[in-house]
């Protein structure tokens, strides 16, 4: 198998354990990496004791979503052609077959339970500093002028060639809007951004940034302005 799966986690071990319980039946243990992004030792050890057979990558300090995601891409794509990247607040339903062409792919994401689509990719309007999720394949393929596709960071599939060409996520952004920025760099590099609807999961409620004004106010608003300005015509 020329892929591996990485789950990014920062504290909240019970959420991570629930996520891993959905992933383990679908992925051989040697292909499943848990990226501990500066988690407290007692939180990390709880996950390790529950799943000692998995590949645990320990980052000594939290480096934001960007730093954790970059670590996952570096570790996995050094060995494998494809990375399925997951945040810890999801339930994995299926991975499906790998695509024929290298690219950055968005999965089918359900919202909380499998009856409401959360996203099939997303779109970015730099002139208005706005984002919105797409709900159908037709929406993704027929975006209006000025609406740019992006792959949300909740979960994505990426090929080694995309990472080699595009490089790391911008760690100066830390958390929020980094997925928008990275997708635009992929797009402007002439590389493929697409859907892989066989890759399917449920997105629950994330708690890493929950109600923390450093994330929800400072970083979100700052990064919205930075990224929007970068890609305005």
Secondary structure, DSSP 4 states (H G I P E B T S, - for coil): --EEEEEEE-S-HHHHHHHHHHHHTTS-GGGEEEEEES--HHHHHHHHHH-TTSEEEEESS--HHHHHHHHHHHHHHTT-SEEEEEETTEEEEE--PPPSS--EEEEEEEESSTTSEEEESEEEETTTTEEEE--SHHHHHTPPTT-EEE--TTEEEEEHHHHHHH-S--TTS-SSSHHHHHHHHHHHTT--EEEEEEEEEEE----SSTT-HIIIIIIHHHHHHHHHHHH--
